[in-house]
Amino acid sequence: MFQSFDSTADPKNGPARVALVRAEMARRGVDAFLVPRADEHQGEYVARRSERLAWLTGFTGSAGAALILADRAIVFVDGRYTLQVRDQTDGETFTYENLVETPPHKWLAAHGAGLVVGFDPWLHTISDVRDLEKAAKKAGATLMPLGENLVDAIWDDQPPPPLEPVFIHPIEFAGEPAKDKLARLAAAIREAGADHAVLTDPSSVAWTFNIRGGDVAHTPLALAFAILPADGMPRLFIDRRKLPLETEAYLTQLADLNGPSALNDELVRLAEGGARIALDPSLAAERLRGLIADNGGTVVEAPDPARIPRATKNAAELAGSRAAHRRDGAAVTTFLAWLEAQEPGSVDEIAAATRLEGFRIAKGEETQATLRDIAFDTISGSGPNGAIIHYRVTTPTNRTLGAGELYLVDSGGQYQDGTTDITRTVAVGEPTDEMRERYTMVLKGLIAVSLLRFPAGTRGCDVDPFARAALWRAGLDFAHGTGHGVGAYLAVHEGPQRIARTGTQKLLPGMIVSNEPGYYKPGAWGIRLENLIVVDEAHDIPGGDIAMHSFETLTLAPFDRRLIVAGMLSAAEREWLDAYHARVIAEVGPMVDADTRAWLERAAAAI
């Protein structure tokens, strides 16, 4: 098994640990301390050593922050986690704020008068600190960077840094040699007016050097930094204990290898020589900016040069993703067929998630394309648990899939040729009319995005309303973005592309994004439907004036026809759904056994 169902959250730990942080605050002369859910790389995916927010508060979600003050403690989460945070943290110790509507800097601007606010400059981006500085100035507060993280100071059994092996990502899946990527990035650095650029995102380091690792759960990353020069040899900062002989020999041809602790000294050396060093203000730690600026260098604020090339998948990466999705679709389809054959009340959330992972493993072995990992902990939610947007089933929360309920399963796989992410919601027994109507509205949103044609320059925020329109007409909505970027055997959440109100990145050919509208009825049930889609090249439309982009759907698995109100679908929507299901039968059908194929032909029959 690639996942555990043990509960790692214990609300009872919060009060004592907050008290210890407050004691450290008093010793250092600060009135407040910020604890983000981030590591030195500012990534969503962090090693166990860097799970400071979870250790302190009990909250295990993938986005959030805490602000500890002498008389209160606040946890900030977004709309995905409003239910989860209350289950996992002590309500007498913590109060809650919306991370999007009232992030820490806005809270500080309104309530921070006179406060001295401590923070770890390794765990906040340049942009974050800039917002905090503006808020502090407005409120009359003071920001104080600290040399030691206060959580680390009290975390007696903090795990050591990870040392998982790093391996070479084969060229047949990468599609481009690392030396060619480095040459492209060097040209981009020169164009930005910089002498060097610091890669702080492990996904960018992995993509640039065609390596993968295992330092964080479910995402094949090796935690490392790199300094890329406009001219000359790159420097890679990584613990050499992670490098097998073959990987070390490969990397030595591409870069000078250094230990992680050498990064500080190298930045100081370059800065003292007057170098112009590019940092992405939305990704790079404030600590790096300080090292450069305080030692005579010039910080050039520029986007991570690898970010757009990494997001716009090449032909080999797209071919791999298509193959991974066919394989994964066969596993998911086998699971859906098995699940429908079970009696209501006979399967629980853990058993369902375990069976799904087993089908993925078996299909990988059968096709000689091993499942390397799951893409994230499976969201396996029945009834009211399905209404918790990022629910993670544990032994204490596990419940059976009961008659008359909905079951939501959001899962994915990490294969060497691609990363998958799919959500399906199914009826257990007989659904209600309300369930069917809301399901169909969500499906209409997914289809609207799938059918979209759009001109060059269209951003994710321009696409987002199409997924919500059917729900909006009924006075309904969902509290998360419609879609996130997805990597090529990398992070299942990849930027900068996303379909959301905040998605300002232009959608470019080769970008993979998820298409996952939803609806959640707290305490009752949740609905989410998700396919991965990729931006196609622009094509002329007969009779049109300009070429238009479209989306190619990658995910292949049937939707639950029992939950579809056919009369609510337009002719174009029915045509898309029937064509999609016919494609699932054609591409997935030959990859499943006879019983599953017979079930699929019934489940994916034309509406």
Secondary structure by P-SEA (a helix, b strand, c coil): ccccccccccccccaaaaaaaaaaaaaacccccccccccccccccccccccccccccccccccbbbbbcccbbbbbbccccaaaaaaccccccbbbbccccccaaaaaaccccccbbbbccccccaaaaaaaaaaaaaacbbbbbbccccccccccccccccccbbbbcccccccccaaaaaaaaaaaaaaacccccccccaaaaaaaaccccccccccccccbbbbbbcccbbbbbcccccccaaaaaaaaaccccccccaaaaaaaaaaaaccccccccccccaaaaaaaaacbbbbbbcccccccccccccaaaaaaaaaaaaaaaaaaaaaaaaaaacccccccaaaaaaaaaaaaaaaaaaacccccccccccccccccccccccccccccccccccccbbbbbbcbbbcccbbbbbbbbbbcccccaaaaaaaaaaaaaaaaaaacccccccccccccccccaaaaaaccccccccbbbbccccccccccccccccccccccccbbbbbcccccccccbbbbbbbbbbbccccccccccbbbbbbbbcbbbbccccccccccccaaaaaaaaaaaaaaaacccccccaaaaaaaaaaaccc
